[in-house]
Amino acid sequence: MRAQERMGTVDEKGQLSLDEPLKNKHSRVKVIILYFEDTDEDDESKESILNGFRTSLQELKVGKTRDISKLWDGIDDE
């Protein structure tokens, strides 16, 4: 089993619409729904970005870095 994370919106009829299409077509999926308690998506996105910056800064402080030339290795393997 593989996992993909996608964002989506539930409409007034309760139907889920994904923001981006899935790559694997014609396959069964298991859907786990995580609801945002705060419905303001902009605030959630900003908080998520800030958390990412905080994590990166902590990793930098403890020397957990990677050579920039290796960042693209395997990026096209999907």
Order of alpha helices (4+ residues) and beta strands (2+ residues): beta-beta-alpha
